[in-house]
Every structure is written in C-alpha cells, then in structure tokens.
C-alpha cells in the first residue's frame, strides 16, 4: 500500500459532532463547509468551545500563541499546509534570533519491523515522522506527520506542538480544511471540561508523548533495531526522502527531546501551582496514586531470536515501580533481573496463540521485542520528582503512597482508592505544606474499625514505621517479593500467570486513545472480556 494512502483516523480529532454521529471523520471539503477560512488561525478547544472552530481574535493570537510555530509559520498568510512547506517556512528564519536552525527527524511505524513482501504489500504499517526544530539544543517546535510529506489533504494528518516560553505551556495545533486550528494548551489538559478531549485524549497531562520511552523502543527506528528500507516497497519514494534517509535514533528523541520536554512543563506547572502558598493538591498527588497514563516497555531481546536454552530477562518495571522506588526514592533493595527460561516463553506463544493481527493480516508471534507491556509513566515520575524537590511531599510520605499495592505498579485499584483522602486545599506554613498531615488524619479516621487488609491500613502500617524505619522495611519487602516472583517465573504455571497478567494490563491499555494501532501489541486467545488480574506480594495472581 503506498504510504500516501495509509489512513490515520485516530490522529484526526473529530471536531464537528454532526460528522462524528454520521460515523466518519471530516474531509478537507467538509471542513471548508464548516466555515474554516484559509489564512486565518481558528480555535476549537473541545469541551471548552462549542464546535465548529471559529477564527481567533488577533488579540487572542497575540497573547495566547507565543510559541515559534505561531510566530514563524502563522504570522501571515498564506500558511504552510504540508510538512515540506512548513519546514521551508521555518528554514527562512534560520539566521534570525528567533529561528530554529537545528533539525532532527525520527521514524516510527508499528509495522515497521515487518519486511515488505508481496504477501505483506497491503499491510498498513502506519509510518509516521516526528520532526523537531531547535536552537542551541533547545527544542521548541515538534511536528508529527504522516509520510505524505507534500500533501495538503486533511486525511494525511499534520500536527504541531510549540513550546511557548512566555506563557510556559505547550500549544497544540492541527492542519484542517486548508488552515490551522489551535486545539488548546497544556493547562486545558488538566481542566475538567477539556481533560481527555481533542489532543488531550493522549496528551493527558498536557505534555509530550512517546509511548515507548526506554530502550529498546519497540516500534521506533533506534540503535536497538532499525526501521530499514526492507520494510518499504520497491520504488517507495520514502526510500530517498531526506527525512527518512537522515533519520535519527529514538534514543536521541527520548533523552534529548521528550523527557526534558516533559520535565519543562512539569516544572512550570508545579511552580505555578504552588507559588501562592496554597493549592488544590489533588491534581498533583494523583500522579502518585493513579495511572494517569502509561509507557510501554519490553525485554531487550528480539522475540524471533529467543531460543529454548537461553534466559529471557523480563522488564523489571512490569513487577515494581522501580523508577520511583529504587531510582528516585533510593530504596536500596538488592534485586536482580527476573528471568524466564526461553523454553517457557516460546511455549507461552503457542499456549496463548500470540499473533500480530490487523484486518486480514496475521503474523504468528510476539512484537519485535519480546513481552511488551505497560509500565508506570515518566510523566507521573516527573511530577513526583518535582514535588519532592519543592518540599511539597517528603520522601517518606511519597514512598508510603507508592508502596501501597506495590506488586501492581499500574492500574492498582487499591492505590487509587486512597485518592479520596487527598485534601481539597493545602497550605504552606513555616514548617512546610500540610497535605501530609491532612491526608494521614483522613486515612486514620477512615481506617478505624475497617478491615485489616484495606489499603488504608496498609498505608498506615507503612507510615507508622517512622522516619528511620521505612527504608529498611521497604527494602526487605521488595527483596522478598522479587525472590517470590523469580521462583514463580521458573515454573510453567508461574510464568503463564505472568503472561495472563501482562495481557490483562494490555487490555487496559487498549481501552485508551493511546492504543491507536492494532500492531502496537500482540493479540492472544484470551477473551477481551476476561476479568482484570492483579499481582500479589507472593507472586501469585488474583482477579
């Protein structure tokens, strides 16, 4: 299938409700009929604004849109309407102080590790480009595009995120109907009216998104595994396209762009939230208790290369929030990698009929890298890091929160239940913020007379360890837990339980707008309606 014909319905925000009800996404002609005017910036923040998109007042453009995309590309018509035109307009300002002369391009494709053949010729591999522009290493413009680089067609998505240093937010834009629509900024992701809508269905915390944010970056071109020309049809124009030929590895996108970009927004958000000396702590503390979003992580071995007589290392963050507890909070637990016999992994592929499936296409086996699963998101870790830095939470308190139901680093019902005790209002006194004292008092009141195995009682048992006791106790709990899960990983029943748990978490991920493409994760013979599963501290699985 030629790349220009590959469809990306999930990447186009279904703005007009009449079109959503009709069961389709708008074409450029329909967008024009809805009143979009070429050469004019339109606004439509879903949940805040009623469709259709309307032209922005010049005064709003001046005050709200102070990022380089608005200043360089949308300053005056005609606006660039293809990726090639957009990069050309930005190039025009390279020698000016506001210019962004440094460019890197990255390639991601969920089917990009499947070689092209006559049998796979019609497979939609969902090739996408990410292009960033910077000056002095400071990335302020991020472009996400289909590989229809010269297309003006609304079916070929083209979206932009611009960092606004004056307002300290990311602005979100989409090409639509012969012009550009501003879909909101980072703060809209956190407002009740617009949360989870438009671009914020995936940019749920108002920041940058890279689903696979650690080595080996399963679906990206990277140092771990290339997206090579053999995934392209003979004669595909992408083979000679400079943005593809000069592609940079995903490791640079992770370390040099996405993680610092997330931290940039987090720092501005936390600072502005806490600055007055009082705040509503619930949107901040939920990053310790809830799974606001996830990243995807896998073993660092290609699934096709696993042999029966080798040991496969499973991602540790599948079992524990190691980034928060071990790395950030510095619990010095002596844990080794959890390993499984290659024989058991290969048997699991047969037992659960693991396959990559899209339409009429079936590819027997796992994703390119083995055992791809959701893990706790870097976005949540970034917020926790800044809350600790600013003294809003103490390490002891944060650790007691994260350790509740620690065998389930994502999608923990027990930990989420504690969110009800976060106070509506926190104040800063000379001795520090009072969020911890309010929370502990509320949990103590609720736990009185409650069951011994409640999450409230679990939190209090940790909290009562005191300042000198929590680290060694958590160290012992984690070490004992990892010994238990390794013992279970050495058995067929134990590892198959871990596989079922992995598939349970994948099912939760598939319900999210982040789950855009069928080839992102493998499919199995486990029914989609199977009950959610959870890990216990002894390595057993329960529903």
Residue pairs with C-beta under 8 A, 6 or more apart in sequence:
1 121
1 122
1 123
1 124
2 233
2 236
3 127
3 146
3 147
3 148
3 236
3 237
3 238
4 146
4 147
4 148
4 151
4 156
6 124
6 125
6 126
6 127
6 146
6 147
7 124
7 155
8 126
8 128
8 146
8 155
8 156
8 157
9 25
10 513
10 516
10 517
11 144
11 146
11 157
11 159
11 516
12 25
12 26
12 154
12 155
12 157
12 174
12 176
13 46
13 174
13 183
13 198
13 199
14 20
14 25
14 26
15 26
15 34
15 44
15 46
15 51
15 52
15 53
15 176
15 181
16 26
16 30
16 34
16 51
16 52
17 51
19 25
19 26
19 30
26 34
26 154
26 176
26 177
27 154
27 155
28 152
28 153
28 154
28 155
28 176
28 177
28 178
30 177
31 154
31 176
31 177
31 178
32 177
32 178
34 51
34 52
34 53
34 177
35 52
35 53
35 54
36 42
36 52
36 53
36 176
36 177
36 178
36 179
36 181
37 55
37 179
38 77
38 78
38 79
38 178
38 179
39 77
39 78
39 79
39 179
40 55
40 56
40 77
40 179
41 55
41 56
41 61
41 65
41 70
41 74
41 179
41 180
41 181
41 182
42 53
42 54
42 55
42 56
42 176
42 179
42 180
42 181
42 182
43 49
43 53
43 54
43 55
43 56
43 60
43 181
43 182
44 51
44 52
44 53
44 54
44 181
44 182
44 183
44 198
45 182
45 183
45 184
45 188
45 194
45 198
46 183
46 184
46 194
46 197
46 198
47 188
47 191
47 193
47 194
47 195
47 197
47 198
48 184
48 188
48 191
48 193
48 194
53 176
53 181
56 64
56 65
56 182
61 70
61 74
64 167
64 171
64 182
64 185
65 74
65 162
65 164
65 171
65 182
66 164
66 165
66 166
66 167
67 140
67 141
67 162
67 163
67 164
67 165
67 170
67 171
68 90
68 98
68 100
68 133
68 140
68 141
68 162
68 163
69 141
69 160
69 162
69 171
69 173
70 162
70 171
71 98
72 89
72 90
72 92
72 93
72 98
72 99
72 100
73 79
73 80
73 86
73 89
73 90
74 180
79 179
79 180
80 86
80 88
80 89
81 152
81 158
81 175
81 178
81 179
82 149
82 150
82 151
82 152
82 158
83 129
83 131
83 143
83 145
83 149
83 150
83 158
83 243
84 149
84 150
86 143
86 158
86 160
87 103
87 131
87 143
90 99
90 100
90 133
90 141
91 101
93 99
93 100
94 100
94 101
95 101
99 135
100 133
100 134
100 135
100 140
100 141
101 133
101 135
102 133
102 134
102 135
102 136
102 137
103 131
103 132
103 133
103 134
104 131
104 132
104 134
104 248
104 252
104 253
104 257
105 129
105 130
105 131
105 243
105 244
105 246
105 247
105 248
106 129
106 130
106 131
106 132
106 220
106 221
106 247
106 248
106 249
106 250
106 252
106 253
107 127
107 128
107 129
107 130
107 220
107 221
107 227
107 244
107 247
108 127
108 128
108 130
108 219
108 220
108 221
108 227
108 250
109 125
109 126
109 127
109 128
109 219
109 227
109 231
110 125
110 126
110 219
110 517
110 518
110 519
110 520
111 123
111 124
111 125
111 126
111 231
111 356
111 358
111 519
112 125
112 127
112 219
112 221
112 227
112 231
113 219
113 225
113 227
113 231
113 368
114 120
114 123
114 125
114 231
114 356
114 363
115 230
115 231
116 230
116 231
116 232
116 233
116 234
120 361
121 233
122 361
123 358
123 361
124 358
124 359
125 231
125 519
126 516
126 517
126 519
127 146
127 147
127 238
128 144
128 145
128 146
128 147
129 143
129 144
129 145
129 146
129 147
129 149
129 243
129 244
130 142
130 143
130 144
130 145
130 253
131 142
131 143
131 145
131 243
132 139
132 141
132 142
132 143
132 253
132 257
133 139
133 140
133 141
133 143
134 140
134 141
137 256
139 163
139 256
139 257
139 260
139 261
140 162
140 163
140 165
141 160
141 161
141 162
141 163
142 160
142 161
142 162
142 208
142 257
142 261
143 158
143 159
143 160
143 161
144 157
144 158
144 159
144 160
144 161
145 156
145 157
145 158
145 159
146 156
146 157
146 158
147 238
147 241
147 244
148 156
149 241
149 243
152 178
154 175
154 176
154 177
157 174
157 175
158 174
158 175
159 172
159 173
159 174
159 175
159 199
160 172
160 173
160 174
160 180
161 170
161 171
161 172
161 173
161 208
162 170
162 171
162 173
163 169
163 170
163 261
163 264
164 170
164 171
164 185
167 185
168 265
168 268
168 272
169 185
169 186
169 187
169 206
169 265
169 268
170 185
170 186
170 203
170 206
170 207
170 208
170 265
171 182
171 184
171 185
172 182
172 183
172 184
172 185
172 198
172 199
172 203
173 180
173 181
173 182
173 183
174 180
174 181
174 183
174 199
175 181
183 198
183 199
184 194
184 198
184 199
184 200
185 206
186 206
186 207
186 265
186 269
187 206
188 194
188 195
188 200
188 206
189 195
189 199
189 200
189 203
189 204
189 205
189 206
189 207
190 205
190 206
190 269
190 283
194 200
195 204
196 204
200 206
201 513
202 209
202 512
202 513
202 514
203 209
204 292
204 293
204 379
205 265
205 292
205 293
205 379
205 383
206 265
206 269
207 261
207 262
207 265
207 266
207 379
207 382
208 257
208 258
208 261
208 262
208 265
209 258
209 293
209 514
210 250
210 253
210 254
210 258
210 295
211 295
211 296
211 514
211 520
212 218
212 219
212 220
212 250
212 295
212 296
212 297
213 254
213 258
213 259
213 295
213 378
214 254
214 295
214 297
215 222
215 224
215 251
215 300
216 222
216 224
216 225
216 298
216 300
216 369
217 224
217 225
217 250
217 251
217 254
218 225
218 296
218 298
218 367
218 368
218 369
218 372
219 367
219 368
219 520
220 227
220 249
220 250
220 253
221 227
221 247
221 249
221 250
222 249
222 250
222 251
223 249
223 251
224 300
224 369
225 302
225 368
225 369
227 247
229 239
232 238
232 239
238 244
239 245
259 378
259 382
262 378
262 379
262 382
263 382
263 385
263 386
266 379
266 382
266 383
266 385
266 386
267 386
269 383
270 284
270 383
270 386
270 387
270 390
270 392
271 390
273 279
273 283
273 284
274 390
274 392
274 428
277 427
277 428
278 425
278 426
278 427
278 428
279 425
279 426
280 424
280 425
280 426
281 392
281 422
281 423
281 425
281 426
281 433
281 435
282 419
282 422
282 423
282 424
284 383
284 387
284 392
285 387
285 393
285 401
285 419
285 422
285 435
285 439
286 292
286 419
286 422
287 379
287 380
287 383
287 384
287 387
288 380
288 384
288 393
288 398
288 401
288 402
289 401
289 415
289 416
289 418
289 419
289 422
290 415
290 416
290 419
291 376
291 377
291 380
291 410
291 411
291 412
291 416
292 377
292 379
292 380
293 377
293 379
293 380
293 512
293 514
294 374
294 375
294 376
294 377
294 410
294 509
294 512
294 514
295 374
295 375
295 376
295 377
295 378
296 372
296 373
296 374
296 375
296 509
296 520
296 521
297 315
297 317
297 318
297 372
297 373
297 374
297 375
298 315
298 367
298 369
298 370
298 371
298 372
298 373
299 312
299 313
299 314
299 315
299 369
299 370
299 371
300 313
300 369
301 312
301 313
301 369
301 370
302 368
302 369
302 370
303 349
303 365
303 366
303 367
303 368
303 369
303 370
303 371
304 365
304 368
306 312
306 342
306 345
306 346
306 370
307 342
308 341
308 342
308 343
308 346
309 342
309 343
310 342
311 339
311 340
311 341
311 342
312 339
312 340
312 341
312 342
312 345
312 370
312 371
313 337
313 338
313 339
314 337
314 338
314 339
314 340
314 371
314 489
314 498
315 371
315 373
315 375
316 322
316 335
316 337
316 338
317 323
317 375
317 376
317 409
318 371
318 373
318 375
318 409
318 498
318 502
319 338
319 407
319 409
319 481
319 482
319 485
319 535
320 326
320 406
320 407
320 409
320 478
320 481
320 482
321 376
321 402
321 406
321 409
323 376
323 378
323 381
324 376
324 380
324 381
324 384
324 398
324 402
325 331
325 333
325 399
325 402
325 403
325 406
325 474
325 478
326 333
326 335
326 478
328 381
328 384
328 385
328 388
329 395
329 398
329 399
329 402
330 395
330 471
331 399
331 471
331 474
331 475
331 478
332 471
332 475
333 474
333 475
333 478
333 479
333 482
334 475
334 479
335 478
335 479
335 482
336 482
336 486
338 482
338 485
338 486
338 489
339 486
339 489
340 489
340 490
340 495
340 498
341 490
344 492
344 495
344 496
345 370
345 371
345 495
347 492
348 354
348 495
348 496
348 499
349 365
349 366
351 496
351 499
352 499
352 503
352 524
352 525
352 526
353 524
353 525
354 364
354 365
354 366
354 522
354 523
354 524
355 362
355 363
355 364
355 365
355 522
355 523
355 524
356 362
356 363
356 365
356 367
356 518
356 519
356 522
356 523
357 363
357 518
357 523
358 517
358 518
358 519
359 518
365 522
366 372
366 522
367 520
367 521
367 522
371 502
372 521
372 522
373 502
373 505
373 506
374 410
374 411
374 505
374 506
374 508
374 509
375 409
375 410
376 409
376 410
384 393
384 398
384 402
387 393
387 398
388 394
388 395
388 398
391 432
391 433
392 426
392 433
392 435
393 433
393 435
393 436
394 436
396 463
396 467
396 470
397 436
397 439
397 463
399 462
399 470
399 471
399 474
400 459
400 462
400 463
400 470
401 415
401 418
401 459
402 415
403 462
403 474
403 477
404 412
404 414
404 415
404 418
404 455
404 458
404 459
404 462
405 412
405 413
405 414
405 415
405 455
405 458
405 534
406 477
406 478
406 481
406 537
407 481
407 534
407 535
407 536
407 537
408 414
408 415
408 534
408 535
410 505
410 508
411 505
411 508
411 532
412 534
413 534
414 455
414 458
415 455
417 455
417 456
418 443
418 455
418 456
418 459
421 439
421 442
421 443
421 446
421 456
422 435
422 439
423 435
423 438
423 439
423 442
426 433
426 434
426 435
426 438
427 433
427 434
428 434
440 460
440 463
443 456
443 459
443 460
444 460
446 456
447 454
447 456
447 457
447 460
450 456
450 457
451 457
462 470
462 473
462 474
465 473
477 537
480 537
481 537
481 539
484 537
484 538
484 539
485 498
485 535
485 539
487 494
487 539
488 494
488 495
488 497
488 498
488 539
488 540
489 495
489 498
494 539
497 540
497 541
498 541
500 526
500 533
500 541
501 533
501 534
501 535
501 541
503 524
503 526
503 530
504 530
504 531
504 532
504 533
506 521
507 528
507 530
507 532
508 532
509 515
509 521
510 521
515 521
531 543
532 543
533 541
533 542
533 543
534 541
534 542
534 543
535 541
536 542
